[in-house]
Amino acid sequence: MLMARKQMTKAVAARGKREAAKKTARAKRTKKPRRTVVKRVRLSAEARSDQILRGAIRFFADRGFRGQTRDLARQLGISTGLLFRYFPTKDALIDRIYDTLFEGRWNPEWDEILGNRSRDLLERLTEFYRGYAKMLHDYEWGRIYLYSGLEGAGIAQRFARLATDRAYARVVGELRHQYGRPDIATLPMREPEIELMWSLHGSIFYIGMRKWVYNVGGPSDVPGTVNQIVERFHHNARDLMLQLAKDDAVAKPPAARRKVSLSKASS
């Protein structure tokens, strides 16, 4: 009988241990993981604005301008309220993108390069367009420019005006000077000149489109390819300038042509 009691006591103790082990296991399974507290870094207003701007440039380059600001805020890990504190509207954000990515990347030295008539014109054009091409071939620049044109964000139109004033007109002016034609102030650019400039810029821009839009890569030697494009342009521009000079002479009123002939004869 004593032996039976001892065995019963051992059984009760064993059962108690098993129950305790089960409770411990259940507790471990149901125990919530400890939350990791991420300490937020308080940024200055300027730093926060730059952070939002950099994120927005990448966001719109990836998704286009139909991307929603709430998705942008989620991707940046901020609230939409904080985003609108710095950029009250989507248009305000787009304006800042243009100022930074497009107008802000225009190198003032390019104007000096194009206007330095002590250097050969082809040499100047090559140096300018090799630098200019680096901007056009940037992933974010090219895709935002393209999306803007497709979705009416206004950036493409604004940059086209900038390029017309600071590149197209400047290059045509230098070509006219070299071939003895009137300057832009006297005779605005004619359609053939404008189309020749669009052809040049389109050829250079398309290198970036092949890489960042069509995903088919591009030339292995981009600077060398740009050189070839500019050389072909320079050759074609020479032919165009000579032809337009003839057209200008034919288009002059008869009295003006007689006046020019008399002045040549007297000299």
C-alpha positions as CSV (number, residue, x, y, z in Angstrom):
1,M,0.0,0.0,0.0
2,L,2.9,2.3,0.8
3,M,4.4,1.5,-2.6
4,A,1.1,2.4,-4.3
5,R,1.0,5.8,-2.6
6,K,4.5,6.5,-3.8
7,Q,3.7,5.6,-7.3
8,M,0.6,7.8,-7.2
9,T,2.6,10.7,-5.9
10,K,5.1,10.3,-8.7
11,A,2.4,10.2,-11.3
12,V,0.7,13.3,-10.0
13,A,4.1,15.1,-10.0
14,A,4.9,14.0,-13.5
15,R,1.4,15.1,-14.7
16,G,2.0,18.5,-13.1
17,K,5.3,18.9,-14.9
18,R,3.7,18.0,-18.2
19,E,0.9,20.5,-17.6
20,A,3.4,23.2,-16.7
21,A,5.5,22.4,-19.8
22,K,2.3,22.7,-22.0
23,K,1.5,26.1,-20.5
24,T,5.0,27.4,-21.1
25,A,4.8,26.2,-24.7
26,R,1.4,27.9,-25.3
27,A,2.7,31.1,-23.7
28,K,5.7,31.1,-26.1
29,R,3.5,30.5,-29.1
30,T,1.0,33.3,-28.2
31,K,3.6,35.8,-26.9
32,K,3.6,38.8,-29.1
33,P,6.9,39.8,-30.6
34,R,8.5,42.8,-29.1
35,R,7.9,45.9,-31.2
36,T,11.0,47.5,-32.6
37,V,10.7,51.3,-32.1
38,V,12.3,53.2,-35.0
39,K,13.5,56.6,-33.9
40,R,12.4,59.2,-36.4
41,V,15.1,61.6,-37.5
42,R,13.8,65.2,-37.5
43,L,15.0,66.9,-40.7
44,S,15.3,70.6,-41.3
45,A,12.7,72.1,-43.6
46,E,15.3,72.4,-46.4
47,A,16.4,68.8,-46.0
48,R,12.8,67.5,-45.9
49,S,11.9,69.5,-49.0
50,D,14.9,68.1,-50.9
51,Q,14.0,64.5,-49.7
52,I,10.5,64.9,-51.1
53,L,11.8,66.4,-54.3
54,R,14.3,63.6,-54.9
55,G,11.7,61.0,-54.2
56,A,9.2,62.7,-56.4
57,I,11.6,62.8,-59.4
58,R,12.3,59.1,-59.1
59,F,8.6,58.3,-58.5
60,F,7.4,60.2,-61.6
61,A,10.2,58.9,-63.7
62,D,9.1,55.3,-62.8
63,R,5.4,55.7,-63.0
64,G,4.6,58.8,-65.0
65,F,2.6,61.9,-63.9
66,R,-0.6,59.9,-63.4
67,G,1.0,58.6,-60.2
68,Q,-0.9,59.8,-57.2
69,T,0.6,62.0,-54.5
70,R,-0.8,59.6,-51.8
71,D,1.2,56.8,-53.4
72,L,4.3,59.1,-53.4
73,A,3.8,59.9,-49.8
74,R,3.5,56.2,-48.9
75,Q,6.6,55.4,-50.9
76,L,8.5,58.2,-49.0
77,G,7.2,57.0,-45.7
78,I,5.5,60.3,-44.8
79,S,1.9,61.5,-44.5
80,T,0.2,63.3,-47.4
81,G,-0.3,66.2,-44.9
82,L,3.5,66.5,-44.6
83,L,4.0,66.4,-48.3
84,F,1.4,69.1,-48.9
85,R,3.0,71.2,-46.2
86,Y,6.0,71.6,-48.5
87,F,4.3,71.3,-51.9
88,P,0.6,72.5,-51.6
89,T,-0.4,71.0,-55.0
90,K,0.9,68.5,-57.4
91,D,1.5,71.3,-59.9
92,A,3.8,73.0,-57.4
93,L,5.8,69.8,-57.1
94,I,6.0,69.5,-60.9
95,D,7.2,73.1,-61.2
96,R,10.0,72.4,-58.7
97,I,11.0,69.3,-60.7
98,Y,11.3,71.4,-63.8
99,D,13.4,74.0,-62.1
100,T,15.7,71.4,-60.7
101,L,15.9,68.7,-63.3
102,F,15.6,70.8,-66.5
103,E,16.4,74.5,-66.2
104,G,18.7,73.8,-63.2
105,R,20.8,71.4,-65.2
106,W,21.4,73.9,-68.1
107,N,25.1,74.6,-67.9
108,P,25.9,78.4,-68.3
109,E,29.2,77.4,-69.9
110,W,27.3,76.0,-72.9
111,D,26.3,79.5,-73.9
112,E,29.9,80.6,-73.8
113,I,31.1,77.6,-75.8
114,L,28.6,78.2,-78.6
115,G,29.3,81.9,-78.7
116,N,33.1,81.8,-78.8
117,R,33.8,82.7,-82.4
118,S,37.5,82.4,-82.0
119,R,37.1,78.6,-82.2
120,D,36.0,76.5,-85.1
121,L,32.2,76.1,-85.3
122,L,32.3,72.3,-85.6
123,E,34.6,72.1,-82.6
124,R,32.2,74.2,-80.6
125,L,29.1,72.2,-81.6
126,T,30.8,68.9,-80.7
127,E,31.8,70.1,-77.3
128,F,28.4,71.6,-76.6
129,Y,26.4,68.5,-77.7
130,R,28.6,66.0,-75.9
131,G,27.9,67.8,-72.6
132,Y,24.2,68.4,-73.5
133,A,23.8,64.7,-74.4
134,K,24.8,63.7,-70.9
135,M,21.7,65.5,-69.6
136,L,19.4,64.1,-72.2
137,H,20.6,60.5,-71.6
138,D,19.9,60.6,-67.8
139,Y,17.3,58.0,-66.8
140,E,15.1,60.4,-64.8
141,W,15.5,63.3,-67.2
142,G,14.5,61.3,-70.3
143,R,11.6,59.5,-68.8
144,I,10.1,62.6,-67.1
145,Y,10.5,64.6,-70.3
146,L,8.7,61.8,-72.2
147,Y,5.9,61.2,-69.7
148,S,5.4,65.0,-69.5
149,G,4.7,65.2,-73.2
150,L,2.4,62.2,-73.2
151,E,0.4,63.2,-70.1
152,G,0.3,67.0,-70.4
153,A,2.4,67.9,-67.4
154,G,3.9,71.0,-69.2
155,I,7.5,70.2,-68.6
156,A,8.2,69.1,-72.2
157,Q,6.7,72.2,-73.6
158,R,8.6,74.5,-71.3
159,F,11.9,72.8,-72.0
160,A,11.2,72.9,-75.7
161,R,11.0,76.7,-75.5
162,L,14.2,76.8,-73.4
163,A,16.0,74.7,-76.0
164,T,14.7,76.8,-78.8
165,D,15.9,80.0,-77.3
166,R,19.3,78.8,-75.9
167,A,20.3,76.0,-78.3
168,Y,18.3,76.1,-81.6
169,A,18.4,79.8,-82.2
170,R,22.0,80.1,-80.9
171,V,23.3,77.3,-83.2
172,V,21.4,78.7,-86.2
173,G,22.7,82.1,-85.5
174,E,26.3,80.8,-85.5
175,L,25.7,78.9,-88.7
176,R,24.3,82.0,-90.4
177,H,27.3,84.1,-89.2
178,Q,29.7,81.5,-90.7
179,Y,27.9,81.5,-94.1
180,G,27.1,85.2,-94.3
181,R,23.4,85.2,-93.7
182,P,21.3,87.6,-91.7
183,D,21.2,87.2,-87.9
184,I,18.2,85.9,-86.0
185,A,17.1,89.4,-84.9
186,T,17.0,90.5,-88.5
187,L,15.5,87.3,-90.0
188,P,13.7,84.9,-87.7
189,M,14.5,81.2,-88.1
190,R,12.8,79.7,-91.1
191,E,11.1,76.3,-91.0
192,P,13.9,74.3,-92.7
193,E,16.3,75.6,-90.1
194,I,14.0,74.7,-87.2
195,E,13.4,71.2,-88.7
196,L,17.1,70.7,-89.0
197,M,17.6,71.5,-85.4
198,W,14.8,69.2,-84.3
199,S,16.4,66.4,-86.3
200,L,19.7,66.9,-84.6
201,H,18.3,67.0,-81.1
202,G,15.9,64.1,-81.8
203,S,18.8,61.9,-82.9
204,I,20.8,62.6,-79.8
205,F,17.8,62.2,-77.5
206,Y,16.8,58.9,-79.1
207,I,19.9,57.3,-77.8
208,G,18.6,57.7,-74.2
209,M,15.1,56.5,-75.3
210,R,16.6,53.2,-76.6
211,K,18.1,52.5,-73.2
212,W,15.6,53.8,-70.7
213,V,12.3,53.4,-72.5
214,Y,12.6,50.6,-75.1
215,N,15.2,48.7,-73.0
216,V,17.2,47.7,-76.0
217,G,20.4,49.3,-75.0
218,G,22.4,51.9,-77.0
219,P,25.7,52.4,-78.7
220,S,28.8,51.2,-76.9
221,D,30.5,54.5,-77.6
222,V,28.0,57.3,-76.9
223,P,30.4,60.2,-77.2
224,G,31.7,58.9,-80.5
225,T,28.1,58.4,-81.7
226,V,27.3,62.0,-80.7
227,N,30.4,63.2,-82.6
228,Q,29.1,61.4,-85.7
229,I,25.6,62.9,-85.4
230,V,27.0,66.4,-85.0
231,E,29.4,66.0,-88.0
232,R,26.5,64.9,-90.2
233,F,24.4,67.8,-88.9
234,H,27.2,70.3,-89.7
235,H,27.6,69.0,-93.2
236,N,23.8,69.1,-93.8
237,A,23.6,72.6,-92.2
238,R,26.3,73.9,-94.7
239,D,24.2,72.7,-97.6
240,L,21.0,74.3,-96.1
241,M,22.7,77.6,-95.4
242,L,24.0,77.9,-98.9
243,Q,20.6,77.0,-100.4
244,L,18.7,79.5,-98.1
245,A,21.2,82.2,-99.0
246,K,20.2,81.7,-102.7
247,D,16.5,81.7,-101.7
248,D,17.0,84.9,-99.7
249,A,18.7,86.6,-102.7
250,V,15.8,85.5,-105.0
251,A,13.2,86.7,-102.5
252,K,14.6,90.2,-102.3
253,P,12.5,92.9,-104.0
254,P,13.9,93.9,-107.4
255,A,14.7,97.4,-106.2
256,A,16.8,95.9,-103.3
257,R,18.6,93.7,-105.8
258,R,19.4,96.7,-108.1
259,K,20.6,98.6,-105.1
260,V,23.0,95.8,-104.1
261,S,24.2,95.5,-107.7
262,L,24.9,99.2,-108.0
263,S,26.8,99.2,-104.7
264,K,29.0,96.3,-105.9
265,A,29.6,98.0,-109.2
266,S,30.7,101.3,-107.6
267,S,33.1,99.4,-105.3
